[in-house]
């Protein structure tokens, strides 16, 4: 175990609830513990809330994700954690001034950055993805985010967080497929990774595309882009490829995941159509 010093919010993870439109000056929003949201979801459905808690992502080592049914509403779904439970946040990428978090990063989840989320409570009955619960009584609760910002809690608390080491990144999908034939000469090449990749790396410096035959003409110029939402890289050519040619795609040494683990050199080939 590694001890990580974290700050503790004096209000200890509460929800400030207000109906829309905004409350009048004489009205005070209800303040509830996060467990009350799970206990009485209908009371807060479609109401604006402010949630303060620790970012826990979707990491499998964290029990907050385990006790909540999977949400899968957007690529940015993540759990915000309190001592007595957790709530899903959806619809907005968790980044802002001085923070950029990945819901699938065990490192980001382990650090547990404090966030304040403003959004609308959504409640769905008979949630089909619940496990171990009758479908008729299963209720899914999440907050549809309107804004996310980092906050600095007050006071201090020591938190034990398990050390996590994820596997190195690897290629999990490519299009065209390895060995595929009769591929259109106007094709783009797509490669998807198992981990979030380091976006600051110049992908084009670590990608090589070539015709396999020694007497082949020069390959058209190409551009490489990385899409973090899908963990995928795309290669697009400035002109059509030559017909009936074997094309080799290589990912060279130097590409890493966001936490610095290297991608092993990798390659595949395909053949264009006549």
C-alpha positions as CSV (number, residue, x, y, z in Angstrom):
1,X,0.0,0.0,0.0
2,X,1.1,3.5,-0.6
3,X,-0.1,6.3,1.6
4,X,-1.4,9.3,-0.3
5,X,-2.1,12.6,1.5
6,X,-5.4,14.0,0.4
7,X,-7.4,16.9,1.6
8,X,-10.9,16.5,3.1
9,X,-13.8,18.8,2.3
10,X,-15.4,20.3,5.4
11,X,-18.9,19.6,4.1
12,X,-17.9,15.9,3.5
13,X,-19.3,15.2,0.1
14,X,-22.8,16.7,0.0
15,X,-25.1,17.6,-2.7
16,X,-26.5,21.2,-2.9
17,X,-29.9,20.8,-4.6
18,X,-31.9,23.5,-6.2
19,X,-34.8,23.4,-8.7
20,X,-34.5,25.1,-12.1
21,X,-35.0,28.0,-12.5
22,X,-32.6,29.4,-10.0
23,X,-33.7,29.8,-6.4
24,X,-34.7,33.2,-5.1
25,X,-32.6,35.1,-2.7
26,X,-34.8,34.1,0.3
27,X,-34.7,30.4,-0.5
28,X,-31.9,28.0,0.6
29,X,-31.1,24.8,-1.3
30,X,-31.4,21.5,0.4
31,X,-28.1,19.9,1.5
32,X,-28.0,16.2,1.5
33,X,-25.5,13.4,1.9
34,X,-24.8,11.5,-1.3
35,X,-26.4,8.4,0.1
36,X,-29.7,10.3,0.2
37,X,-29.6,10.6,-3.6
38,X,-29.5,6.8,-3.9
39,X,-32.1,6.3,-1.2
40,X,-34.7,8.8,-2.6
41,X,-33.9,9.2,-6.3
42,X,-37.4,10.4,-7.3
43,X,-37.1,13.3,-4.9
44,X,-34.2,14.7,-7.0
45,X,-35.0,13.6,-10.5
46,X,-34.5,16.3,-13.1
47,X,-33.3,18.8,-10.5
48,X,-30.0,20.8,-10.7
49,X,-27.4,19.7,-8.2
50,X,-23.8,20.5,-7.3
51,X,-21.7,17.5,-6.4
52,X,-18.3,17.6,-4.8
53,X,-16.3,14.4,-4.6
54,X,-13.2,12.5,-5.6
55,X,-12.8,11.4,-9.2
56,X,-12.7,7.6,-9.4
57,X,-13.1,7.0,-13.1
58,X,-14.1,3.5,-14.2
59,X,-11.1,1.6,-12.9
60,X,-11.7,-2.0,-11.9
61,X,-9.7,-1.7,-8.7
62,X,-12.0,0.8,-7.2
63,X,-15.1,-0.5,-5.5
64,X,-17.2,2.6,-6.2
65,X,-17.5,1.4,-9.8
66,X,-18.2,-2.1,-8.7
67,X,-21.3,-1.2,-6.6
68,X,-22.9,0.9,-9.4
69,X,-24.4,-0.6,-12.5
70,X,-22.5,0.3,-15.6
71,X,-23.8,3.5,-17.3
72,X,-22.4,3.7,-20.8
73,X,-24.1,6.9,-21.7
74,X,-21.1,8.7,-23.0
75,X,-17.3,8.1,-23.5
76,X,-16.7,10.3,-20.5
77,X,-18.8,8.5,-17.9
78,X,-17.0,8.4,-14.5
79,X,-17.8,7.8,-10.8
80,X,-17.6,10.6,-8.2
81,X,-16.9,9.0,-4.8
82,X,-18.0,9.7,-1.3
83,X,-17.4,7.7,1.9
84,X,-20.9,6.3,1.7
85,X,-21.3,5.6,-2.0
86,X,-20.8,7.0,-5.5
87,X,-22.7,8.6,-8.3
88,X,-22.1,8.5,-12.1
89,X,-21.3,11.7,-13.9
90,X,-22.0,11.7,-17.7
91,X,-21.9,13.8,-20.8
92,X,-18.8,16.0,-20.3
93,X,-15.1,15.4,-20.5
94,X,-13.5,15.7,-17.0
95,X,-11.0,18.4,-17.8
96,X,-10.5,22.1,-17.2
97,X,-7.9,24.5,-15.8
98,X,-4.9,22.4,-14.7
99,X,-6.6,19.0,-15.0
100,X,-7.4,16.6,-17.8
101,X,-8.6,13.2,-16.5
102,X,-9.4,9.9,-18.3
103,X,-12.3,7.8,-17.0
104,X,-10.4,4.6,-18.0
105,X,-7.1,5.6,-16.4
106,X,-6.3,3.7,-13.2
107,X,-3.6,6.3,-12.4
108,X,-6.1,9.2,-12.5
109,X,-8.6,7.1,-10.4
110,X,-5.9,6.3,-7.9
111,X,-4.9,9.9,-7.4
112,X,-8.6,10.8,-6.9
113,X,-8.7,14.5,-7.9
114,X,-11.4,16.5,-6.1
115,X,-14.0,17.8,-8.5
116,X,-17.1,20.0,-8.3
117,X,-19.8,19.0,-10.9
118,X,-22.9,21.0,-11.7
119,X,-25.6,19.0,-13.5
120,X,-29.0,17.5,-13.6
121,X,-30.0,14.4,-11.8
122,X,-31.3,11.7,-14.2
123,X,-33.2,8.7,-13.0
124,X,-34.1,5.7,-15.1
125,X,-36.3,2.8,-13.8
126,X,-36.1,-0.8,-14.9
127,X,-32.4,-0.5,-15.9
128,X,-31.6,-3.5,-18.0
129,X,-27.9,-3.6,-17.2
130,X,-28.3,-4.1,-13.4
131,X,-27.0,-7.4,-12.1
132,X,-28.4,-9.3,-9.2
133,X,-31.5,-7.1,-9.1
134,X,-35.0,-7.5,-10.5
135,X,-35.3,-5.5,-13.6
136,X,-38.6,-4.0,-12.4
137,X,-37.0,-2.5,-9.3
138,X,-33.6,-1.6,-10.6
139,X,-33.0,2.1,-10.8
140,X,-30.1,3.8,-12.5
141,X,-29.1,7.3,-11.3
142,X,-26.6,9.7,-12.9
143,X,-25.8,13.4,-13.1
144,X,-25.8,14.9,-16.6
145,X,-22.9,17.3,-16.2
146,X,-23.2,21.0,-17.2
147,X,-19.8,22.1,-15.8
148,X,-16.8,20.5,-14.1
149,X,-14.1,22.2,-12.2
150,X,-11.3,21.1,-9.8
151,X,-11.6,22.2,-6.2
152,X,-9.3,22.4,-3.2
153,X,-10.8,20.7,-0.1
154,X,-10.0,22.0,3.4
155,X,-8.5,20.0,6.2
156,X,-6.5,16.8,5.7
157,X,-7.0,13.1,5.7
158,X,-4.7,10.2,4.9
159,X,-6.2,7.7,2.4
160,X,-4.9,4.2,1.7
161,X,-5.1,3.6,-2.0
162,X,-3.9,0.3,-3.6
163,X,-0.9,0.4,-5.9
164,X,-2.0,-0.2,-9.5
165,X,0.1,-1.3,-12.4
166,X,-1.8,-1.6,-15.7
167,X,-0.6,-3.8,-18.6
168,X,1.4,-2.0,-21.4
169,X,-0.7,-0.7,-24.3
170,X,-1.3,-2.9,-27.3
171,X,-3.2,-2.8,-30.6
172,X,-6.7,-4.3,-30.3
173,X,-8.1,-3.5,-33.7
174,X,-6.9,-2.4,-37.2
175,X,-8.7,-1.6,-40.4
176,X,-7.9,-2.9,-43.0
177,X,-7.4,-6.3,-41.4
178,X,-4.0,-8.0,-41.5
179,X,-3.7,-9.9,-44.7
180,X,-6.8,-8.4,-46.2
181,X,-6.9,-8.2,-50.0
182,X,-8.7,-6.1,-52.6
183,X,-8.6,-3.1,-50.2
184,X,-9.7,0.2,-51.9
185,X,-6.8,2.4,-53.0
186,X,-8.5,5.4,-51.3
187,X,-8.7,3.6,-47.9
188,X,-7.7,5.3,-44.6
189,X,-5.9,3.1,-42.1
190,X,-7.2,2.9,-38.5
191,X,-5.6,1.4,-35.5
192,X,-7.2,1.2,-32.0
193,X,-5.3,0.8,-28.7
194,X,-6.1,-0.9,-25.4
195,X,-5.0,2.1,-23.4
196,X,-5.2,5.9,-23.5
197,X,-2.1,7.0,-25.4
198,X,0.2,9.9,-24.8
199,X,-1.3,12.7,-27.0
200,X,1.8,14.8,-26.7
201,X,3.9,12.3,-28.7
202,X,4.3,13.1,-32.5
203,X,2.5,10.0,-33.8
204,X,3.8,10.7,-37.3
205,X,7.4,10.3,-36.1
206,X,6.6,6.7,-35.0
207,X,4.6,5.5,-37.9
208,X,6.0,4.0,-41.1
209,X,4.0,3.0,-44.2
210,X,5.6,1.5,-47.2
211,X,5.1,-0.7,-50.3
212,X,6.6,-4.2,-49.7
213,X,7.9,-4.7,-53.3
214,X,11.3,-3.3,-53.8
215,X,10.5,-1.8,-57.2
216,X,7.4,0.1,-56.0
217,X,6.9,3.8,-56.6
218,X,7.0,6.3,-53.7
219,X,4.2,6.1,-51.3
220,X,1.8,9.1,-51.3
221,X,2.3,11.5,-48.4
222,X,0.1,10.8,-45.4
223,X,-1.1,12.5,-42.2
224,X,-1.5,10.8,-38.8
225,X,-4.1,11.9,-36.2
226,X,-5.0,10.5,-32.8
227,X,-8.5,10.5,-31.4
228,X,-8.5,10.2,-27.6
229,X,-12.2,9.6,-27.3
230,X,-11.8,6.2,-29.1
231,X,-8.1,5.6,-28.4
232,X,-7.6,5.3,-32.1
233,X,-5.1,6.5,-34.7
234,X,-5.9,7.3,-38.3
235,X,-3.7,7.5,-41.3
236,X,-5.0,9.3,-44.4
237,X,-3.1,9.6,-47.7
238,X,-2.9,12.7,-49.9
239,X,-3.5,10.6,-53.0
240,X,-4.7,7.1,-53.8
241,X,-2.4,4.2,-53.2
242,X,-1.1,2.1,-56.1
243,X,-3.3,-0.7,-57.3
244,X,-2.4,-4.3,-56.6
245,X,0.3,-3.5,-54.1
246,X,1.2,-4.9,-50.7
247,X,1.3,-2.2,-48.1
248,X,3.1,-2.5,-44.8
249,X,2.1,-0.4,-41.7
250,X,4.6,-0.2,-38.8
251,X,4.3,1.4,-35.4
252,X,7.8,2.1,-34.3
253,X,9.4,2.3,-30.8
254,X,8.6,5.5,-28.9
255,X,4.8,5.4,-28.6
256,X,3.6,5.2,-24.9
257,X,0.4,5.2,-22.9
258,X,-0.6,8.2,-20.8
259,X,1.3,6.8,-17.8
260,X,4.4,6.2,-19.8
261,X,4.3,2.5,-20.5
262,X,5.7,1.8,-24.0
263,X,3.9,0.2,-26.9
264,X,5.9,-2.7,-28.3
265,X,6.8,-2.2,-32.0
266,X,3.9,-3.6,-34.2
267,X,3.1,-4.1,-37.9
268,X,0.6,-5.6,-40.3
269,X,0.2,-5.6,-44.1
270,X,-2.7,-5.6,-46.6
271,X,-3.0,-5.6,-50.4
272,X,-4.8,-3.0,-52.5
273,X,-7.3,-4.0,-55.2
274,X,-6.7,-4.1,-58.9
